């Protein structure tokens, strides 16, 4: 079962994979067995050894917007593989549109499924601060001598011709490289977990990354990354891990479906006694025919994120895509240290102290509302997650604060 699951993930956007590649993948699977956590049951998140590590993992998801910092590692053998910044930025825009249900093709969602179509309240941004506290574009570029590096263990190791991952508890790592020379494998993911290995993250073949104007037209809309990000956040393919009506993806509001769909089917299609949601991002249809995640998928992804990766989204490592209109001073303002045992400082930049801050818990209760000061104490607060909002004129900026023991 583990091998079959990974095989689906590796070949999800390919029309055909020859016997030679099947043998290569079979060898490759011996290393990648851990990826089956993509489809693991929720009990995967309650291992005894983690229960007492940090009780913040039990905090409540209040459906607030979370922003995940990304680093894109471009690994190229020649310039054709060296994807330019414009394509990278276009890809991140598409990813955010899809996860926030701001994609222009939401009108194509059938009426039957509109009520369950979800804004996941998850956004992604290129990191502006690297693991060494230096400024960054959130993009690394590495020239390699390794062909088909995506099918090896080398892509995530700088010493072997790839690029080391940045701290996977603070960044989502995406590697863009050649996976298979003939382009028959578009991407794969290793699921988020509490104690990540070097390979945790997403790998996309350079030919399927970004919005393409020519070639690879079926998968040139940037949705390979949307699909694989779903896997990284714990989603299975919509039909489950095997074909058949007895196997499901574990999500209540995605209908039972016999098998995957390819191409761009006409609606409706039926199997297992109901209409199929083949336009879901976790099916295998063409990019132009995908347009939704469901509320159930949203709940699953946020549960994985809040359980396994609390430090990913409480940091201020990049500009939130929905707050890009803030003044430069607000955009540059940071809180530190975070997590904290009780005392916080604010890097004020050109801001003055005539603004106010409010601190709320996840239930929305106001715990403090006072004049802004460079030093803030929350020593009296119990351990947990809090929201600190700075108010200045008609603008505000909210930070997530973790209070530890």
CORPE-V502301 format. One record per pair of residues at least 24 apart in sequence whose ideal C-beta (glycine too) atoms are under 8 Angstrom apart, sorted by sequence separation. I is the first residue (numbers start at 1). GAP is how many residues later the second one is. If there is no record, write none. Layout:
BEGIN
I&GAP, I&GAP
END
This chain:
BEGIN
99&24, 168&24, 179&24, 183&24, 204&24, 260&24, 261&24, 264&24, 265&24, 314&24, 361&24, 362&24, 99&25, 150&25, 180&25, 183&25, 203&25, 264&25, 314&25, 361&25, 362&25, 378&25, 3&26, 6&26, 9&26, 175&26, 177&26, 179&26, 202&26, 245&26, 254&26, 257&26, 263&26, 346&26, 348&26, 360&26, 361&26, 2&27, 6&27, 96&27, 150&27, 169&27, 173&27, 174&27, 175&27, 176&27, 178&27, 202&27, 245&27, 359&27, 360&27, 96&28, 149&28, 150&28, 151&28, 168&28, 173&28, 174&28, 175&28, 176&28, 177&28, 178&28, 245&28, 254&28, 311&28, 346&28, 359&28, 6&29, 9&29, 95&29, 149&29, 150&29, 151&29, 172&29, 173&29, 174&29, 175&29, 176&29, 177&29, 202&29, 345&29, 359&29, 360&29, 3&30, 5&30, 6&30, 148&30, 150&30, 172&30, 174&30, 176&30, 202&30, 345&30, 346&30, 358&30, 359&30, 2&31, 5&31, 147&31, 148&31, 165&31, 201&31, 344&31, 345&31, 357&31, 358&31, 92&32, 148&32, 168&32, 343&32, 344&32, 357&32, 5&33, 92&33, 144&33, 148&33, 165&33, 168&33, 176&33, 183&33, 186&33, 249&33, 343&33, 344&33, 357&33, 358&33, 2&34, 5&34, 92&34, 147&34, 151&34, 164&34, 165&34, 343&34, 344&34, 356&34, 357&34, 1&35, 131&35, 150&35, 165&35, 342&35, 343&35, 355&35, 356&35, 130&36, 131&36, 165&36, 342&36, 343&36, 355&36, 89&37, 187&37, 342&37, 355&37, 88&38, 186&38, 187&38, 340&38, 341&38, 342&38, 127&39, 131&39, 189&39, 238&39, 342&39, 131&40, 187&40, 188&40, 189&40, 191&40, 192&40, 238&40, 254&40, 157&41, 187&41, 191&41, 192&41, 253&41, 351&41, 156&42, 189&42, 190&42, 191&42, 192&42, 238&42, 253&42, 254&42, 359&42, 156&43, 188&43, 189&43, 191&43, 251&43, 253&43, 254&43, 127&44, 238&44, 239&44, 252&44, 344&44, 346&44, 156&45, 218&45, 237&45, 238&45, 251&45, 153&46, 236&46, 237&46, 251&46, 235&47, 237&47, 124&48, 155&48, 251&49, 250&50, 88&51, 174&51, 230&51, 85&52, 230&52, 150&53, 335&53, 68&54, 70&54, 72&54, 85&54, 227&54, 66&55, 67&55, 68&55, 69&55, 70&55, 71&55, 150&55, 226&55, 227&55, 65&56, 66&56, 67&56, 68&56, 69&56, 70&56, 71&56, 64&57, 65&57, 66&57, 67&57, 68&57, 69&57, 70&57, 172&57, 333&57, 344&57, 63&58, 65&58, 67&58, 69&58, 223&58, 71&59, 82&59, 172&60, 330&60, 82&61, 338&61, 340&61, 342&61, 235&62, 330&62, 338&62, 339&62, 340&62, 341&62, 224&63, 227&63, 230&63, 338&63, 339&63, 340&63, 341&63, 223&64, 226&64, 333&64, 335&64, 338&64, 339&64, 340&64, 341&64, 71&65, 74&65, 76&65, 221&65, 222&65, 235&65, 327&65, 330&65, 339&65, 72&66, 73&66, 74&66, 76&66, 77&66, 221&66, 234&66, 235&66, 331&66, 335&66, 71&67, 72&67, 73&67, 74&67, 75&67, 76&67, 77&67, 219&67, 220&67, 221&67, 223&67, 230&67, 233&67, 234&67, 330&67, 70&68, 71&68, 72&68, 74&68, 75&68, 76&68, 77&68, 218&68, 219&68, 233&68, 327&68, 69&69, 71&69, 73&69, 75&69, 77&69, 218&69, 234&69, 326&69, 77&70, 218&70, 234&70, 230&71, 233&71, 314&71, 326&71, 77&72, 233&72, 75&74, 323&74, 310&75, 75&80, 316&83, 75&86, 314&86, 75&87, 313&87, 314&87, 75&88, 88&88, 314&88, 73&89, 73&90, 311&91, 73&92, 310&92, 83&93, 71&95, 81&96, 81&97, 71&100, 73&100, 75&100, 69&101, 70&101, 71&101, 73&101, 75&101, 76&101, 77&101, 69&102, 70&102, 71&102, 72&102, 73&102, 74&102, 75&102, 76&102, 69&103, 70&103, 71&103, 72&103, 73&103, 74&103, 75&103, 68&104, 70&104, 72&104, 73&104, 124&105, 122&111, 192&112, 191&113, 192&113, 194&113, 194&114, 193&115, 192&116, 94&117, 192&117, 91&118, 91&119, 90&120, 91&120, 88&121, 90&121, 31&122, 87&122, 88&122, 28&123, 83&123, 87&123, 28&124, 87&124, 81&125, 87&125, 98&125, 25&126, 80&126, 83&126, 24&127, 83&127, 94&127, 95&127, 99&127, 94&128, 98&128, 94&129, 76&130, 95&130, 99&130, 91&131, 94&131, 95&131, 74&132, 90&132, 94&132, 91&134, 95&134, 116&137, 169&140, 172&140, 53&141, 170&141, 171&141, 169&142, 170&142, 169&143, 50&144, 170&145, 171&146, 170&147, 38&151, 40&151, 38&152, 35&153, 38&153, 35&154, 37&154, 35&155, 34&156, 35&156, 37&156, 110&157, 32&158, 110&158, 21&159, 21&163, 34&163, 112&163, 21&164, 113&164, 110&165, 18&166, 113&166, 17&167, 32&167, 16&168, 17&168, 15&169, 110&169, 14&170, 109&170, 14&171, 108&171, 13&172, 14&172, 11&173, 13&173, 120&173, 11&174, 12&174, 13&174, 118&174, 10&175, 12&175, 117&175, 118&175, 12&176, 117&176, 118&176, 117&177, 118&177, 120&177, 121&177, 10&178, 116&178, 117&178, 120&178, 9&179, 113&179, 116&179, 118&179, 119&179, 122&179, 9&180, 116&180, 118&180, 122&180, 138&180, 108&181, 113&181, 120&181, 121&181, 6&182, 109&182, 120&182, 98&183, 105&183, 108&183, 109&183, 122&183, 106&185, 105&186, 106&186, 103&188, 129&188, 128&189, 129&189, 127&190, 128&190, 101&191, 127&191, 128&191, 101&192, 126&192, 38&193, 125&193, 38&194, 40&194, 99&194, 125&194, 13&195, 98&195, 125&195, 38&196, 125&196, 37&197, 38&197, 39&197, 123&197, 124&197, 38&198, 123&198, 123&199, 39&202, 13&206, 41&209, 13&211, 39&211, 13&214, 12&215, 9&222, 12&225, 96&225, 8&229, 8&233, 5&236, 66&236, 4&237, 68&237, 4&238, 66&239, 1&240, 61&241, 61&242, 69&243, 68&244, 61&245, 68&245, 67&246, 69&246, 15&247, 59&247, 66&247, 69&248, 70&248, 57&249, 69&249, 57&250, 59&251, 67&251, 57&253, 67&253, 56&254, 67&254, 65&255, 54&256, 65&257, 45&258, 45&259, 42&261, 45&262, 45&263, 13&271, 12&272, 56&283, 64&298, 62&300, 62&301, 60&302, 62&302, 59&303, 60&303, 64&323, 59&325, 59&326, 56&327, 55&328, 56&328, 56&329, 56&346, 56&348, 54&350
END
